[in-house]
């Protein structure tokens, strides 16, 4: 399968196992979901390479700190790696900032989702740093994939989400509040 902007997002109906630390604030939960469960909302789906690494928690914490901004834009944030939900739990339990995590972590141990989003490094069995914006109708509207050692900029993801939500032409370096092109 090839992931393409302007086409239906891949894997919308894959059964996904997720780790959800947010159920009661202290106790973890494991649950199943599908990306199609979020039809009607914007979805920011991002992949990271591995639990228990150095760059990954900086990104996960940055996305988590921006959850209110995503919520203001009627968007949900989901993250995942090829690690299991049990590895996610262990990592969150052992990491001060990840212990406060408020968004779901997908355990893509089958690699189906990371393959569908063309972000899997098959030789290493891990995902590159991919981020995808899916509109409320399930269409992929934007993607960016970074190499393993380069973290993302959450402000840029929010800027692109804002631009997409205008449904207008936005010039280079456009920021919310600036004029769009007619």
C-alpha positions as CSV (number, residue, x, y, z in Angstrom):
1,X,0.0,0.0,0.0
2,X,1.2,3.5,-0.8
3,X,0.4,6.5,1.4
4,X,-0.6,9.5,-0.6
5,X,-1.8,13.0,0.3
6,X,-5.3,13.6,-1.0
7,X,-6.2,9.9,-0.7
8,X,-8.0,8.0,2.1
9,X,-5.6,7.5,5.0
10,X,-4.3,3.9,5.1
11,X,-5.1,1.5,7.8
12,X,-8.3,3.2,9.0
13,X,-9.9,-0.1,9.8
14,X,-6.8,-1.9,11.2
15,X,-7.4,-3.2,14.8
16,X,-4.8,-1.4,16.9
17,X,-3.8,-2.1,20.5
18,X,-3.1,1.0,22.5
19,X,-1.8,2.0,25.9
20,X,-3.9,4.7,27.6
21,X,-2.5,6.1,30.8
22,X,-5.3,8.6,31.0
23,X,-8.3,6.5,32.2
24,X,-8.1,7.4,35.9
25,X,-4.9,9.5,36.0
26,X,-2.8,6.8,37.7
27,X,-3.8,3.4,36.4
28,X,-3.0,2.3,32.9
29,X,-5.4,0.7,30.5
30,X,-4.9,-1.3,27.3
31,X,-7.6,-1.0,24.7
32,X,-8.3,-1.7,21.1
33,X,-9.3,1.0,18.6
34,X,-9.3,1.8,14.9
35,X,-8.3,5.1,13.3
36,X,-11.8,5.1,11.8
37,X,-13.1,5.6,15.4
38,X,-12.0,9.2,15.0
39,X,-14.1,10.0,11.8
40,X,-15.4,13.5,12.2
41,X,-12.3,14.8,13.9
42,X,-8.8,15.7,12.7
43,X,-6.2,13.2,13.6
44,X,-2.5,13.9,14.1
45,X,-0.8,10.5,13.9
46,X,2.9,10.3,14.6
47,X,5.4,7.5,14.7
48,X,8.6,7.3,16.6
49,X,11.4,4.7,16.4
50,X,11.7,3.1,19.8
51,X,10.8,3.3,23.5
52,X,13.7,3.9,25.9
53,X,15.6,6.2,23.6
54,X,16.8,9.8,23.8
55,X,15.1,11.9,21.1
56,X,11.7,10.1,21.2
57,X,10.6,11.3,24.7
58,X,11.4,14.9,23.8
59,X,8.9,14.7,20.9
60,X,6.3,12.7,22.8
61,X,6.4,15.2,25.7
62,X,6.2,18.2,23.3
63,X,3.1,16.7,21.5
64,X,1.6,16.0,24.9
65,X,2.2,19.6,26.1
66,X,0.4,20.8,23.0
67,X,-2.7,18.6,23.4
68,X,-4.8,21.6,24.4
69,X,-3.9,23.3,21.2
70,X,-4.8,20.3,19.2
71,X,-8.1,19.9,21.1
72,X,-8.8,23.6,20.3
73,X,-8.6,22.6,16.6
74,X,-10.9,19.6,17.1
75,X,-7.9,17.3,16.6
76,X,-6.8,14.2,18.5
77,X,-3.2,13.1,18.8
78,X,-2.1,9.5,18.6
79,X,1.4,8.1,18.6
80,X,2.9,4.8,18.0
81,X,6.0,2.7,17.5
82,X,6.8,-0.9,16.7
83,X,7.2,-1.6,20.4
84,X,4.4,-3.3,22.4
85,X,1.9,-1.6,24.6
86,X,3.7,-3.4,27.5
87,X,7.0,-1.7,26.5
88,X,5.1,1.7,26.3
89,X,3.8,1.1,29.9
90,X,7.2,0.2,31.2
91,X,8.8,3.3,29.6
92,X,6.1,5.6,30.9
93,X,6.4,4.0,34.4
94,X,10.1,4.7,34.4
95,X,10.2,8.2,32.9
96,X,9.1,11.2,34.9
97,X,7.6,13.2,32.1
98,X,6.1,10.3,30.2
99,X,4.4,9.2,33.4
100,X,2.1,12.2,32.9
101,X,1.2,11.3,29.3
102,X,-2.3,12.1,28.2
103,X,-2.5,10.7,24.6
104,X,-2.7,7.2,23.4
105,X,0.3,5.1,22.4
106,X,-0.2,2.5,19.6
107,X,1.8,-0.8,19.9
108,X,2.4,-1.7,16.2
109,X,4.2,-5.0,16.9
110,X,2.7,-6.5,13.7
111,X,4.2,-3.5,11.7
112,X,1.0,-3.3,9.7
113,X,0.3,0.4,10.5
114,X,3.9,1.5,10.0
115,X,4.0,-0.4,6.7
116,X,0.7,1.1,5.6
117,X,2.1,4.6,6.3
118,X,5.3,3.7,4.5
119,X,7.4,4.7,7.5
120,X,8.8,1.3,8.5
121,X,12.6,0.6,8.1
122,X,12.2,-3.1,7.4
123,X,15.8,-3.9,8.0
124,X,15.7,-2.5,11.6
125,X,12.0,-3.3,12.3
126,X,11.4,0.3,13.5
127,X,9.5,3.3,12.3
128,X,11.0,6.5,11.0
129,X,9.7,9.8,12.6
130,X,6.6,10.2,10.5
131,X,3.7,12.6,11.2
132,X,0.4,12.6,9.4
133,X,-2.6,14.9,9.4
134,X,-5.9,13.2,8.6
135,X,-9.0,15.3,8.0
136,X,-12.4,14.5,9.5
137,X,-13.5,12.5,6.4
138,X,-10.4,10.2,6.7
139,X,-8.4,11.8,3.9
140,X,-4.6,12.2,4.4
141,X,-3.9,15.9,4.0
142,X,-0.2,16.2,5.0
143,X,2.8,14.1,5.9
144,X,6.4,14.6,6.9
145,X,9.0,11.9,7.5
146,X,12.2,12.6,9.3
147,X,15.3,10.4,9.7
148,X,15.8,8.6,13.0
149,X,18.0,11.3,14.7
150,X,16.0,14.4,13.8
151,X,13.2,15.5,16.1
152,X,10.1,17.2,14.8
153,X,8.7,20.7,15.5
154,X,5.2,20.5,17.0
155,X,4.6,24.2,16.3
156,X,5.1,23.5,12.6
157,X,2.6,20.6,12.8
158,X,0.1,23.0,14.4
159,X,0.8,25.7,11.8
160,X,0.1,23.2,9.0
161,X,-3.1,22.0,10.7
162,X,-4.2,25.7,11.0
163,X,-3.5,26.2,7.3
164,X,-5.4,23.1,6.3
165,X,-8.3,24.1,8.4
166,X,-8.7,27.4,6.6
167,X,-9.4,25.4,3.4
168,X,-7.8,28.3,1.5
169,X,-4.5,28.9,-0.3
170,X,-1.8,29.7,2.3
171,X,1.5,31.3,1.1
172,X,4.9,30.2,2.2
173,X,5.6,30.9,5.9
174,X,1.9,31.6,6.5
175,X,0.9,31.9,10.1
176,X,-2.6,32.0,11.7
177,X,-4.0,35.5,11.6
178,X,-2.2,36.3,8.3
179,X,-4.1,36.8,5.0
180,X,-4.7,33.8,2.8
181,X,-4.5,34.0,-1.0
182,X,-7.7,34.5,-3.0
